[in-house]
Every structure is written in C-alpha cells, then in structure tokens.
Amino acid sequence: MSTEITVPNSNDKNIVTITHLGGILFSFIPSLIVWLLKKDDSEYIAAQAKEALNFQITLLLAQFVAYVLIFILVGFLLLGLIWVFNVVFCIIAAISSSKGEYYRYPLTLRLIN
C-alpha cells in the first residue's frame, strides 16, 4: 500500500488560487462552487476548496458576532480586524497554492470534512 502525493498541474493551481482570492470579494461563494463542481476531479482542488470554504464560513460566524457587538461599540473594531484577516490570509493562501502547496488557514473551524 503506497501513498503517493500527486503534484497538482498548473490548471489545478490556477483554479485553487482564484478560489482563495475570490473569498476576498465574494465570501464563501467561490469556494463552495469550486468544491461542489470540482471535488471529484482533483484531490488538490477538493482539499483547498474545502479549506477555503471552512475559512470563509468561520469568518461569516465572526462577522455575525461582530455585528452583535456593534451595540457595545466593540464590533466596529472587530469588523475591521476580520476584514484585514480575510485579505491577508486569502493572499497568503493564493501565493501558497500557486506554488502547489497545501495551505491551512489558521484559527479556522473545520466544519466541512
């Protein structure tokens, strides 16, 4: 029983890079679409789209909490931090995926397995 790590081709890398970057503008929608449509085509695409989807869902939950906390004026600061967190880590993930690396977002709830 051998476990081979398949090297993603350039098309897979491009799809995953766009998926990660799409999260900046469109939240969980790009990762959900890619995961649903391409999860059976490539292990790399499936893993990275699922990772991006989990990250975006985690951010949505954090944004919900921040909106609730707006009433005590802490939410405004949290919303800004969540936005910066999203942009920075989506860019890092896109750079990693363009190299063919498997990227794992920090502080992410793994809701989709």
KEVOKE-56242 format. One record per residue: residue number from 1; residue in three letters; chain; x, y, z of N, C-alpha, C in turn. Coordinates in steps of 0.2 Angstrom, whole numbers. Layout:
BEGIN
[vexba NUM 'ALA' 'A' [X Y Z] [X Y Z] [X Y Z]]
...
This chain:
BEGIN
[vexba 1 'MET' 'A' [4 -6 0] [0 0 0] [4 6 0]]
[vexba 2 'SER' 'A' [5 10 -6] [9 16 -6] [4 22 -6]]
[vexba 3 'THR' 'A' [7 27 -3] [3 33 -3] [7 38 -7]]
[vexba 4 'GLU' 'A' [5 40 -13] [8 45 -17] [5 52 -16]]
[vexba 5 'ILE' 'A' [9 57 -16] [6 63 -16] [7 66 -23]]
[vexba 6 'THR' 'A' [1 67 -26] [1 69 -33] [2 77 -33]]
[vexba 7 'VAL' 'A' [6 78 -38] [8 85 -39] [3 88 -43]]
[vexba 8 'PRO' 'A' [0 94 -41] [-6 97 -45] [-3 100 -51]]
[vexba 9 'ASN' 'A' [-7 100 -56] [-5 103 -63] [-6 110 -62]]
[vexba 10 'SER' 'A' [-4 114 -68] [-5 121 -67] [-12 123 -68]]
[vexba 11 'ASN' 'A' [-16 120 -71] [-23 121 -71] [-26 121 -64]]
[vexba 12 'ASP' 'A' [-25 115 -60] [-27 115 -53] [-25 120 -49]]
[vexba 13 'LYS' 'A' [-18 122 -50] [-16 128 -46] [-19 134 -47]]
[vexba 14 'ASN' 'A' [-21 135 -54] [-24 142 -55] [-31 142 -53]]
[vexba 15 'ILE' 'A' [-35 136 -53] [-42 136 -50] [-42 137 -43]]
[vexba 16 'VAL' 'A' [-37 134 -39] [-37 135 -32] [-34 142 -30]]
[vexba 17 'THR' 'A' [-30 145 -34] [-28 152 -32] [-33 157 -33]]
[vexba 18 'ILE' 'A' [-37 156 -39] [-43 160 -40] [-48 159 -34]]
[vexba 19 'THR' 'A' [-49 153 -32] [-54 151 -27] [-52 155 -20]]
[vexba 20 'HIS' 'A' [-46 155 -18] [-44 158 -12] [-44 166 -13]]
[vexba 21 'LEU' 'A' [-42 169 -19] [-43 176 -20] [-50 178 -20]]
[vexba 22 'GLY' 'A' [-55 174 -23] [-62 175 -23] [-65 176 -17]]
[vexba 23 'GLY' 'A' [-62 173 -12] [-65 174 -5] [-65 181 -2]]
[vexba 24 'ILE' 'A' [-60 185 -5] [-59 192 -3] [-65 196 -5]]
[vexba 25 'LEU' 'A' [-68 195 -11] [-73 199 -13] [-80 196 -12]]
[vexba 26 'PHE' 'A' [-80 189 -13] [-87 185 -13] [-88 180 -8]]
[vexba 27 'SER' 'A' [-84 181 -2] [-85 177 4] [-85 169 2]]
[vexba 28 'PHE' 'A' [-89 165 4] [-89 158 3] [-91 156 -4]]
[vexba 29 'ILE' 'A' [-94 160 -8] [-97 158 -14] [-92 154 -19]]
[vexba 30 'PRO' 'A' [-86 157 -20] [-82 154 -25] [-79 147 -22]]
[vexba 31 'SER' 'A' [-78 147 -16] [-75 141 -13] [-81 135 -13]]
[vexba 32 'LEU' 'A' [-87 137 -12] [-92 132 -12] [-94 130 -19]]
[vexba 33 'ILE' 'A' [-94 134 -24] [-95 132 -31] [-89 128 -33]]
[vexba 34 'VAL' 'A' [-83 130 -32] [-77 125 -34] [-78 119 -31]]
[vexba 35 'TRP' 'A' [-79 119 -24] [-79 112 -21] [-85 108 -23]]
[vexba 36 'LEU' 'A' [-90 110 -25] [-96 106 -27] [-95 104 -34]]
[vexba 37 'LEU' 'A' [-92 108 -38] [-91 106 -45] [-84 102 -47]]
[vexba 38 'LYS' 'A' [-79 103 -43] [-73 100 -45] [-70 95 -39]]
[vexba 39 'LYS' 'A' [-74 94 -34] [-71 90 -29] [-69 83 -31]]
[vexba 40 'ASP' 'A' [-72 80 -36] [-71 74 -39] [-65 74 -44]]
[vexba 41 'ASP' 'A' [-63 79 -47] [-58 80 -52] [-51 79 -49]]
[vexba 42 'SER' 'A' [-50 82 -44] [-43 83 -41] [-43 83 -33]]
[vexba 43 'GLU' 'A' [-39 79 -31] [-38 79 -23] [-36 86 -21]]
[vexba 44 'TYR' 'A' [-31 89 -24] [-29 95 -23] [-34 101 -23]]
[vexba 45 'ILE' 'A' [-38 101 -28] [-44 106 -28] [-49 105 -23]]
[vexba 46 'ALA' 'A' [-50 98 -22] [-55 97 -16] [-53 99 -10]]
[vexba 47 'ALA' 'A' [-47 98 -8] [-44 99 -1] [-44 107 0]]
[vexba 48 'GLN' 'A' [-41 110 -5] [-40 118 -5] [-47 121 -5]]
[vexba 49 'ALA' 'A' [-51 119 -9] [-58 122 -9] [-62 121 -3]]
[vexba 50 'LYS' 'A' [-61 115 0] [-64 114 7] [-61 118 12]]
[vexba 51 'GLU' 'A' [-54 119 12] [-51 123 17] [-53 131 16]]
[vexba 52 'ALA' 'A' [-54 133 10] [-56 140 9] [-63 141 11]]
[vexba 53 'LEU' 'A' [-67 136 10] [-74 136 12] [-75 136 20]]
[vexba 54 'ASN' 'A' [-71 132 23] [-71 132 30] [-69 139 33]]
[vexba 55 'PHE' 'A' [-64 142 30] [-61 148 32] [-66 154 31]]
[vexba 56 'GLN' 'A' [-70 154 26] [-75 159 24] [-81 158 29]]
[vexba 57 'ILE' 'A' [-83 152 30] [-88 151 35] [-86 153 42]]
[vexba 58 'THR' 'A' [-80 152 44] [-78 154 50] [-78 162 51]]
[vexba 59 'LEU' 'A' [-76 165 45] [-76 172 45] [-84 175 45]]
[vexba 60 'LEU' 'A' [-88 172 42] [-95 174 42] [-98 173 50]]
[vexba 61 'LEU' 'A' [-96 168 53] [-98 167 60] [-95 173 64]]
[vexba 62 'ALA' 'A' [-89 175 63] [-85 180 67] [-88 187 65]]
[vexba 63 'GLN' 'A' [-90 188 59] [-94 194 57] [-101 195 60]]
[vexba 64 'PHE' 'A' [-104 189 61] [-111 189 64] [-110 191 72]]
[vexba 65 'VAL' 'A' [-104 189 75] [-103 190 82] [-101 198 82]]
[vexba 66 'ALA' 'A' [-97 200 77] [-95 207 77] [-101 212 76]]
[vexba 67 'TYR' 'A' [-106 210 72] [-112 214 71] [-116 214 78]]
[vexba 68 'VAL' 'A' [-116 209 81] [-120 209 88] [-116 214 93]]
[vexba 69 'LEU' 'A' [-110 214 92] [-106 218 97] [-105 225 95]]
[vexba 70 'ILE' 'A' [-108 227 89] [-108 234 87] [-112 238 93]]
[vexba 71 'PHE' 'A' [-117 235 96] [-121 239 101] [-117 241 107]]
[vexba 72 'ILE' 'A' [-111 238 108] [-107 240 113] [-101 243 111]]
[vexba 73 'LEU' 'A' [-101 245 104] [-95 248 101] [-89 244 100]]
[vexba 74 'VAL' 'A' [-89 238 102] [-83 234 100] [-83 231 93]]
[vexba 75 'GLY' 'A' [-89 230 91] [-90 227 84] [-87 231 79]]
[vexba 76 'PHE' 'A' [-86 237 79] [-83 241 73] [-76 239 73]]
[vexba 77 'LEU' 'A' [-73 239 78] [-66 237 78] [-65 230 75]]
[vexba 78 'LEU' 'A' [-69 225 78] [-69 218 76] [-70 217 68]]
[vexba 79 'LEU' 'A' [-75 221 66] [-76 220 59] [-70 222 54]]
[vexba 80 'GLY' 'A' [-67 228 56] [-61 230 53] [-55 224 53]]
[vexba 81 'LEU' 'A' [-54 222 59] [-49 216 60] [-51 210 56]]
[vexba 82 'ILE' 'A' [-57 208 56] [-59 202 52] [-58 203 45]]
[vexba 83 'TRP' 'A' [-60 209 42] [-58 211 35] [-51 210 33]]
[vexba 84 'VAL' 'A' [-47 213 38] [-39 213 36] [-37 206 37]]
[vexba 85 'PHE' 'A' [-39 202 42] [-38 195 42] [-40 191 36]]
[vexba 86 'ASN' 'A' [-45 192 33] [-48 189 27] [-43 191 21]]
[vexba 87 'VAL' 'A' [-42 197 20] [-37 199 15] [-30 196 15]]
[vexba 88 'VAL' 'A' [-27 197 21] [-21 194 22] [-20 187 21]]
[vexba 89 'PHE' 'A' [-24 183 24] [-24 176 24] [-26 173 17]]
[vexba 90 'CYS' 'A' [-31 176 14] [-33 174 7] [-27 175 2]]
[vexba 91 'ILE' 'A' [-23 181 3] [-17 182 -2] [-12 177 0]]
[vexba 92 'ILE' 'A' [-10 176 6] [-5 171 8] [-7 164 5]]
[vexba 93 'ALA' 'A' [-14 162 6] [-16 155 3] [-15 155 -4]]
[vexba 94 'ALA' 'A' [-17 161 -8] [-16 161 -15] [-9 160 -17]]
[vexba 95 'ILE' 'A' [-4 163 -14] [3 163 -15] [5 155 -14]]
[vexba 96 'SER' 'A' [3 152 -9] [5 146 -7] [2 141 -13]]
[vexba 97 'SER' 'A' [-4 142 -14] [-7 137 -19] [-5 138 -26]]
[vexba 98 'SER' 'A' [-2 144 -28] [1 145 -34] [7 141 -35]]
[vexba 99 'LYS' 'A' [10 139 -29] [16 135 -29] [15 128 -29]]
[vexba 100 'GLY' 'A' [8 126 -28] [6 119 -27] [6 117 -20]]
[vexba 101 'GLU' 'A' [7 121 -15] [7 119 -8] [0 118 -6]]
[vexba 102 'TYR' 'A' [-1 114 -1] [-7 113 3] [-7 118 8]]
[vexba 103 'TYR' 'A' [-12 123 8] [-12 128 14] [-17 127 18]]
[vexba 104 'ARG' 'A' [-16 128 25] [-21 128 30] [-22 134 34]]
[vexba 105 'TYR' 'A' [-28 137 33] [-29 143 37] [-29 143 44]]
[vexba 106 'PRO' 'A' [-26 148 48] [-25 147 55] [-32 149 58]]
[vexba 107 'LEU' 'A' [-34 147 64] [-40 149 68] [-46 147 64]]
[vexba 108 'THR' 'A' [-46 142 60] [-52 140 56] [-56 134 59]]
[vexba 109 'LEU' 'A' [-62 135 60] [-66 129 61] [-67 124 56]]
[vexba 110 'ARG' 'A' [-66 118 57] [-66 113 51] [-73 110 51]]
[vexba 111 'LEU' 'A' [-78 114 48] [-85 112 49] [-86 107 43]]
[vexba 112 'ILE' 'A' [-83 108 37] [-84 103 31] [-78 99 31]]
[vexba 113 'ASN' 'A' [-80 92 32] [-74 87 32] [-74 83 25]]
